[in-house]
Amino acid sequence: MARNIQSLERAAAMLRLLAGGERRLGLSDIASSLDLAKGTAHGILRTLQAEGFVEQDEASGRYQLGAELLRLGTTYLDVHELRARALVWTDDLARSSGESVHLGVLHQQGVLIVHHVFRPDDSRQVLEIGAMQPLHCTALGKVLSAYDPVAHSEVLESDRKAFTERTVCDLEDFERLLDVTRARGYAADVEETWEGVASIAAPIHDRRRMPVGAVGITGAVERLCRPDEEGALRPELIAAVRDCARAVSRDLGAGRF
């Protein structure tokens, strides 16, 4: 049986200690409560402080939980609430569009798929929950990059790799695409990431009107695009995706968009 890492166990115990009881604790209090030498406790605190998990009050020298823990906790709650609120609407979107539906959130420098509804037919499909998609060429990624300032910063710093001949990698061209996305309220990917595949996505906002994710459909180009105009998406599918995003946003308290 694998042994636990002692330093991580001590750090976890320290965070639990700071989470309960008094709001702020001094080094001596922390060390004695956890039966640690002051030097050991100080080293762990210094590491946690550098990572933003612990903060030290300048006046008193006492320690408290840091803002990074709050951010991580809020992200966890937001993602789970987002999935819960989107379940019914994404099922409806899959039925009405006949295509697979993906729900994505920003994670590091990409899009993390947190919910996936299969295309409602008998074809063999692979569950993609937990998969990562690029920000710069997928419809989900472009939506997040257009509406979320953090995602926008991430995509500017990332390596905008060309996946197909249609992938937009140039920064100025990409920024123009984001302007178009914001103007029309949705993003498209027509063979920019995978040959023969197209996708449509729209942003989801929370009660603070902040972008918390994106929802979209993905399918074959011949099904998502109009037969009479190359690369033009079917307007009824665009409307269905936007309606789904609005419905999830309303359930999250965003009101009308």
C-alpha positions as CSV (number, residue, x, y, z in Angstrom):
1,M,0.0,0.0,0.0
2,A,1.4,3.4,-1.0
3,R,2.4,5.7,1.9
4,N,0.9,9.2,2.2
5,I,3.2,12.2,1.7
6,Q,3.8,13.6,5.2
7,S,4.3,17.2,4.1
8,L,1.0,17.2,2.2
9,E,-0.8,15.7,5.2
10,R,0.6,18.5,7.4
11,A,-0.4,21.2,5.0
12,A,-3.9,19.8,4.7
13,A,-4.1,19.7,8.6
14,M,-2.9,23.3,8.7
15,L,-5.6,24.4,6.3
16,R,-8.3,22.6,8.2
17,L,-7.0,24.2,11.4
18,L,-7.2,27.7,9.9
19,A,-10.7,26.9,8.5
20,G,-12.1,26.3,11.9
21,G,-12.0,28.1,15.3
22,E,-10.4,31.5,15.4
23,R,-10.2,33.5,12.1
24,R,-6.4,34.1,12.5
25,L,-3.8,32.1,14.3
26,G,-0.2,32.8,15.2
27,L,2.8,30.5,14.3
28,S,3.1,29.2,17.9
29,D,-0.6,28.4,18.0
30,I,-0.4,26.5,14.7
31,A,2.7,24.6,15.7
32,S,1.5,23.5,19.1
33,S,-2.0,22.6,17.8
34,L,-0.4,20.3,15.2
35,D,2.5,19.1,17.4
36,L,5.0,20.5,14.9
37,A,8.3,22.3,15.5
38,K,8.1,26.0,14.8
39,G,10.6,25.8,12.0
40,T,8.6,23.0,10.3
41,A,5.3,24.9,10.7
42,H,6.8,28.1,9.4
43,G,8.2,26.3,6.3
44,I,4.8,24.9,5.4
45,L,3.1,28.2,6.0
46,R,5.6,30.0,3.8
47,T,4.9,27.6,1.0
48,L,1.1,27.8,1.3
49,Q,1.5,31.6,1.4
50,A,3.5,31.6,-1.8
51,E,0.7,29.7,-3.5
52,G,-2.0,32.0,-2.2
53,F,-3.6,29.4,0.1
54,V,-2.6,31.3,3.2
55,E,-2.3,35.0,4.0
56,Q,-0.4,36.7,6.8
57,D,-1.7,39.8,8.5
58,E,1.1,42.4,8.4
59,A,0.1,44.0,11.7
60,S,-0.3,41.0,13.9
61,G,1.8,38.4,12.0
62,R,-1.1,35.9,12.3
63,Y,-2.2,33.6,9.5
64,Q,-5.6,33.0,7.8
65,L,-6.9,31.2,4.7
66,G,-6.0,32.9,1.4
67,A,-8.1,34.1,-1.5
68,E,-6.8,31.2,-3.8
69,L,-8.8,28.7,-1.7
70,L,-11.9,30.8,-2.1
71,R,-11.4,30.9,-5.9
72,L,-10.9,27.2,-6.1
73,G,-14.0,26.5,-4.0
74,T,-16.1,28.9,-6.0
75,T,-14.9,27.3,-9.3
76,Y,-15.9,23.9,-7.9
77,L,-19.4,25.1,-6.9
78,D,-19.9,27.1,-10.1
79,V,-19.1,24.1,-12.4
80,H,-21.4,21.8,-10.5
81,E,-24.2,24.3,-10.4
82,L,-23.6,25.0,-14.1
83,R,-23.9,21.2,-14.9
84,A,-27.0,20.8,-12.8
85,R,-28.8,23.8,-14.3
86,A,-27.8,22.7,-17.9
87,L,-28.9,19.0,-17.8
88,V,-32.5,19.5,-19.0
89,W,-31.7,22.2,-21.5
90,T,-28.7,20.3,-23.1
91,D,-30.9,17.2,-23.4
92,D,-33.5,19.3,-25.2
93,L,-30.9,20.8,-27.5
94,A,-29.6,17.4,-28.5
95,R,-33.1,16.2,-29.3
96,S,-34.1,19.4,-31.3
97,S,-30.8,19.6,-33.2
98,G,-30.1,15.9,-33.6
99,E,-26.4,16.6,-32.7
100,S,-24.1,16.0,-29.8
101,V,-24.0,18.8,-27.2
102,H,-21.0,19.9,-25.2
103,L,-20.8,22.1,-22.1
104,G,-17.4,23.7,-21.6
105,V,-15.6,25.9,-19.1
106,L,-12.2,27.6,-19.1
107,H,-9.4,25.4,-17.6
108,Q,-5.8,26.5,-17.8
109,Q,-5.3,27.4,-21.5
110,G,-8.1,25.4,-22.9
111,V,-11.8,24.4,-22.7
112,L,-12.6,21.6,-20.3
113,I,-15.7,19.6,-21.3
114,V,-17.8,19.2,-18.1
115,H,-21.0,17.7,-19.7
116,H,-21.6,15.8,-23.0
117,V,-25.0,14.7,-24.4
118,F,-24.7,12.1,-27.2
119,R,-26.2,12.6,-30.6
120,P,-29.7,11.0,-30.4
121,D,-29.1,8.2,-32.9
122,D,-27.8,4.7,-32.9
123,S,-24.2,5.6,-33.9
124,R,-21.2,4.6,-31.8
125,Q,-20.0,7.6,-29.8
126,V,-17.3,8.2,-27.1
127,L,-18.1,10.2,-23.9
128,E,-15.9,13.3,-23.9
129,I,-16.4,14.6,-20.3
130,G,-13.0,15.6,-19.0
131,A,-11.6,16.2,-22.5
132,M,-9.8,19.4,-23.4
133,Q,-10.4,21.5,-26.5
134,P,-8.2,24.4,-27.7
135,L,-9.4,28.0,-27.1
136,H,-8.5,29.5,-30.5
137,C,-10.3,27.3,-33.0
138,T,-13.2,25.5,-31.4
139,A,-16.6,27.2,-31.1
140,L,-16.7,26.7,-27.3
141,G,-13.2,28.2,-27.1
142,K,-13.9,31.2,-29.2
143,V,-17.0,32.0,-27.1
144,L,-15.0,31.9,-23.9
145,S,-12.2,34.0,-25.4
146,A,-14.7,36.6,-26.6
147,Y,-16.6,37.0,-23.4
148,D,-14.2,36.0,-20.6
149,P,-11.2,38.4,-20.0
150,V,-9.2,35.6,-18.4
151,A,-9.8,33.3,-21.3
152,H,-8.9,36.1,-23.7
153,S,-5.5,36.6,-21.9
154,E,-4.9,32.9,-21.9
155,V,-5.5,32.5,-25.6
156,L,-3.2,35.4,-26.5
157,E,-0.4,33.7,-24.6
158,S,-1.0,30.3,-26.0
159,D,0.4,28.6,-29.0
160,R,-2.3,29.0,-31.6
161,K,-1.6,25.8,-33.5
162,A,-3.0,25.2,-37.0
163,F,-5.1,22.0,-37.0
164,T,-6.5,22.4,-40.5
165,E,-6.1,24.8,-43.4
166,R,-9.0,26.8,-42.1
167,T,-7.5,27.4,-38.6
168,V,-7.1,31.1,-37.8
169,C,-3.7,31.6,-36.1
170,D,-2.8,35.2,-36.9
171,L,-3.5,37.4,-33.8
172,E,-5.2,40.3,-35.7
173,D,-7.5,37.9,-37.7
174,F,-8.3,36.1,-34.5
175,E,-9.2,39.3,-32.7
176,R,-11.5,40.2,-35.6
177,L,-13.2,36.8,-35.2
178,L,-13.8,37.6,-31.5
179,D,-15.4,40.9,-32.4
180,V,-17.7,39.1,-34.8
181,T,-18.5,36.6,-32.0
182,R,-19.5,39.3,-29.6
183,A,-21.5,41.1,-32.2
184,R,-23.7,38.2,-33.2
185,G,-23.7,36.3,-29.8
186,Y,-22.3,33.0,-30.9
187,A,-19.2,31.4,-32.3
188,A,-18.7,29.0,-35.2
189,D,-16.1,26.4,-36.1
190,V,-16.3,25.1,-39.6
191,E,-13.5,22.6,-40.2
192,E,-11.1,24.8,-38.2
193,T,-10.3,22.0,-35.7
194,W,-11.4,18.8,-37.4
195,E,-11.9,18.2,-41.2
196,G,-15.5,17.6,-42.0
197,V,-16.7,18.8,-38.6
198,A,-18.5,22.0,-37.6
199,S,-19.7,23.4,-34.3
200,I,-21.8,26.3,-33.0
201,A,-21.5,27.6,-29.4
202,A,-23.0,30.4,-27.3
203,P,-22.0,31.9,-23.9
204,I,-23.6,31.1,-20.5
205,H,-23.7,33.9,-17.9
206,D,-24.4,33.7,-14.1
207,R,-26.4,35.9,-11.8
208,R,-23.6,38.5,-11.8
209,R,-23.7,38.6,-15.6
210,M,-20.3,37.0,-15.7
211,P,-19.4,34.4,-18.4
212,V,-19.2,31.0,-16.6
213,G,-19.1,28.6,-19.6
214,A,-20.3,27.9,-23.1
215,V,-22.7,25.4,-24.7
216,G,-22.5,24.1,-28.2
217,I,-23.4,21.5,-30.7
218,T,-21.0,19.5,-32.9
219,G,-21.6,17.5,-36.0
220,A,-20.8,16.8,-39.7
221,V,-20.5,19.9,-41.9
222,E,-23.2,18.7,-44.2
223,R,-25.7,18.6,-41.3
224,L,-24.8,21.9,-39.6
225,C,-24.2,23.9,-42.8
226,R,-26.6,25.1,-45.4
227,P,-26.3,23.2,-48.7
228,D,-26.8,26.4,-50.8
229,E,-23.9,28.4,-49.3
230,E,-20.5,26.9,-48.4
231,G,-19.6,27.4,-44.8
232,A,-22.9,29.1,-43.8
233,L,-24.5,27.5,-40.8
234,R,-28.1,26.6,-40.6
235,P,-29.9,29.5,-38.9
236,E,-32.3,27.2,-37.0
237,L,-29.4,25.5,-35.3
238,I,-27.8,28.8,-34.4
239,A,-31.1,29.9,-32.8
240,A,-31.4,26.6,-30.9
241,V,-27.9,26.9,-29.4
242,R,-28.5,30.5,-28.4
243,D,-31.9,29.6,-26.9
244,C,-30.2,26.9,-24.8
245,A,-27.5,29.2,-23.6
246,R,-30.1,31.8,-22.6
247,A,-32.2,29.2,-20.8
248,V,-29.2,28.0,-18.7
249,S,-28.2,31.6,-18.0
250,R,-31.7,32.4,-16.8
251,D,-31.7,29.4,-14.5
252,L,-28.4,30.7,-13.1
253,G,-30.0,34.0,-12.3
254,A,-28.7,36.0,-15.2
255,G,-32.1,37.3,-16.3
256,R,-32.8,38.3,-19.9
257,F,-30.0,38.8,-22.4
